[in-house]
Amino acid sequence: MASGLHIVEFIAEQMEDAGEITYKAMFGEYALYCDGKIMALVCNDQLFLKPTDAGRSFIEDVVEAPPYPGAKPYFLIEDQLEDREWMGNLVKLTVKELPEPKPKPHPRRKK
């Protein structure tokens, strides 16, 4: 089941205190970015945040689940979606631990 855009927009709004939140549609689901770093997925209208040590400490009672079959477990965020301050803090902590995005290679010119 594909995620609804309205859910993605709501989640992005809840996170906007963390930085520049953007999202891209991918195979009927969505990837969420903060300041250019991919940090979460929205699959089946559920939020899956990339796992980090800081995120685990902040959440405390972590629920982990794969966002899609065959994926590594992410943090499943359910009960706190309405808490804008909590979401912003969690995303800030998470993004701080994530590596910088790799630069995209420039296309080679054909001779």
Sine and cosine of phi, psi and omega as CSV:
sin_phi,cos_phi,sin_psi,cos_psi,sin_omega,cos_omega
0.00,0.00,0.80,-0.60,-0.02,-1.00
-0.97,0.24,0.51,-0.86,0.02,-1.00
-0.98,0.21,0.54,-0.84,0.03,-1.00
-0.99,0.11,0.64,-0.77,0.00,-1.00
-0.86,0.50,-0.58,0.82,-0.01,-1.00
-0.88,0.47,-0.58,0.82,0.05,-1.00
-0.93,0.38,-0.70,0.71,-0.01,-1.00
-0.89,0.46,-0.69,0.72,0.02,-1.00
-0.89,0.46,-0.67,0.74,0.03,-1.00
-0.88,0.48,-0.74,0.67,0.00,-1.00
-0.88,0.47,-0.69,0.72,0.02,-1.00
-0.87,0.49,-0.66,0.75,0.05,-1.00
-0.89,0.45,-0.62,0.78,-0.02,-1.00
-0.92,0.40,-0.40,0.92,-0.06,-1.00
-0.99,-0.13,-0.10,1.00,-0.23,-0.97
-0.89,0.45,-0.27,0.96,0.07,-1.00
-0.95,0.30,-0.24,0.97,-0.04,-1.00
-0.99,0.14,-0.37,0.93,-0.06,-1.00
0.48,-0.88,-0.34,-0.94,0.01,-1.00
-0.98,0.20,0.94,-0.34,-0.02,-1.00
-0.99,-0.15,0.82,-0.57,0.07,-1.00
-0.76,-0.65,0.23,-0.97,0.02,-1.00
-0.52,-0.85,0.43,-0.90,0.02,-1.00
-0.73,-0.68,0.67,-0.75,0.09,-1.00
-0.96,0.27,0.69,-0.72,0.01,-1.00
-0.59,-0.81,0.95,-0.31,0.07,-1.00
0.83,0.56,0.64,0.76,0.02,-1.00
1.00,0.09,-0.09,1.00,0.04,-1.00
-0.87,-0.49,-0.13,-0.99,-0.09,-1.00
-0.69,-0.73,0.58,-0.81,0.17,-0.99
-0.97,-0.26,0.69,-0.72,0.03,-1.00
-0.94,-0.33,0.64,-0.77,-0.03,-1.00
-0.83,-0.55,0.56,-0.83,0.15,-0.99
-0.81,-0.58,0.87,-0.50,-0.02,-1.00
0.78,0.62,0.64,0.77,0.07,-1.00
1.00,0.06,-0.11,0.99,0.02,-1.00
-0.99,-0.15,0.77,-0.64,0.09,-1.00
-0.95,0.32,0.80,-0.60,-0.08,-1.00
-0.75,-0.67,-0.16,0.99,-0.03,-1.00
-0.34,-0.94,0.28,-0.96,0.11,-0.99
-0.79,-0.62,0.55,-0.83,0.17,-0.99
-0.91,-0.41,0.92,-0.40,-0.03,-1.00
-0.76,-0.65,0.72,-0.70,-0.03,-1.00
0.78,0.63,0.65,0.76,0.01,-1.00
0.87,0.50,0.47,0.88,0.05,-1.00
-0.83,-0.56,0.54,-0.84,0.00,-1.00
-1.00,-0.07,0.81,-0.59,0.04,-1.00
-0.86,-0.51,0.90,-0.43,-0.05,-1.00
-0.98,-0.19,0.65,-0.76,0.03,-1.00
-0.85,0.52,0.69,-0.73,-0.02,-1.00
-0.97,0.25,0.71,-0.71,0.11,-0.99
-0.64,-0.77,0.32,-0.95,0.04,-1.00
-0.90,0.44,-0.68,0.73,-0.01,-1.00
-0.90,0.43,-0.65,0.76,0.03,-1.00
-0.90,0.44,-0.67,0.74,0.01,-1.00
-0.88,0.47,-0.69,0.73,0.02,-1.00
-0.91,0.42,-0.65,0.76,-0.04,-1.00
-0.93,0.37,-0.69,0.72,-0.04,-1.00
-0.95,0.32,-0.63,0.78,-0.04,-1.00
0.96,0.29,-0.95,0.32,-0.03,-1.00
-1.00,-0.09,0.98,0.19,-0.14,-0.99
-0.98,0.21,0.69,-0.73,0.17,-0.99
-0.94,-0.34,0.84,-0.55,0.01,-1.00
-0.92,-0.39,0.62,-0.78,0.01,-1.00
-0.35,-0.94,0.49,-0.87,0.08,-1.00
-0.98,0.22,0.67,-0.74,0.00,-1.00
-0.94,0.35,-0.38,0.92,0.03,-1.00
-0.43,-0.90,0.35,-0.94,-0.05,-1.00
-0.83,0.56,0.75,-0.66,0.04,-1.00
1.00,0.01,-0.10,0.99,-0.01,-1.00
-0.99,0.11,0.39,-0.92,0.14,-0.99
-0.94,0.35,0.44,-0.90,0.01,-1.00
-0.92,0.40,0.64,-0.77,0.12,-0.99
-0.90,-0.44,0.18,-0.98,0.12,-0.99
-0.98,0.20,0.84,-0.54,0.05,-1.00
-1.00,0.03,0.88,-0.48,-0.03,-1.00
-0.96,-0.28,0.90,-0.44,-0.06,-1.00
-0.84,-0.54,-0.86,0.52,-0.18,-0.98
-0.97,0.26,-0.35,0.94,-0.12,-0.99
-0.98,-0.19,0.12,0.99,-0.06,-1.00
-0.86,0.52,-0.50,0.87,-0.03,-1.00
-0.98,0.17,-0.27,0.96,-0.07,-1.00
-1.00,-0.02,1.00,-0.08,-0.09,-1.00
-0.86,0.51,-0.69,0.72,-0.02,-1.00
-0.90,0.43,-0.71,0.71,0.01,-1.00
-0.87,0.49,-0.72,0.69,-0.01,-1.00
-0.89,0.46,-0.70,0.71,0.01,-1.00
-0.87,0.49,-0.69,0.72,0.02,-1.00
-0.90,0.43,-0.68,0.73,0.01,-1.00
-0.88,0.47,-0.70,0.72,-0.01,-1.00
-0.91,0.41,-0.67,0.74,0.04,-1.00
-0.84,0.54,-0.75,0.66,-0.01,-1.00
-0.89,0.45,-0.66,0.75,-0.02,-1.00
-0.91,0.42,-0.77,0.64,-0.06,-1.00
-0.89,0.46,-0.58,0.82,0.01,-1.00
-0.85,0.52,-0.56,0.83,-0.02,-1.00
-1.00,0.05,-0.29,0.96,-0.06,-1.00
-0.98,0.19,0.56,-0.83,0.01,-1.00
-0.93,0.36,0.40,-0.92,0.09,-1.00
-0.90,0.43,0.54,-0.84,0.03,-1.00
-0.90,0.44,0.58,-0.82,0.04,-1.00
-0.95,0.30,0.65,-0.76,0.02,-1.00
-0.91,0.42,0.61,-0.79,0.01,-1.00
-0.97,0.24,0.69,-0.72,0.01,-1.00
-0.93,0.37,0.58,-0.82,0.06,-1.00
-0.97,0.24,0.62,-0.78,0.02,-1.00
-0.91,0.42,0.63,-0.78,0.00,-1.00
-0.99,0.15,0.60,-0.80,0.05,-1.00
-0.99,0.14,0.67,-0.74,0.07,-1.00
-0.99,0.12,0.65,-0.76,0.01,-1.00
-1.00,-0.03,0.00,0.00,0.00,0.00
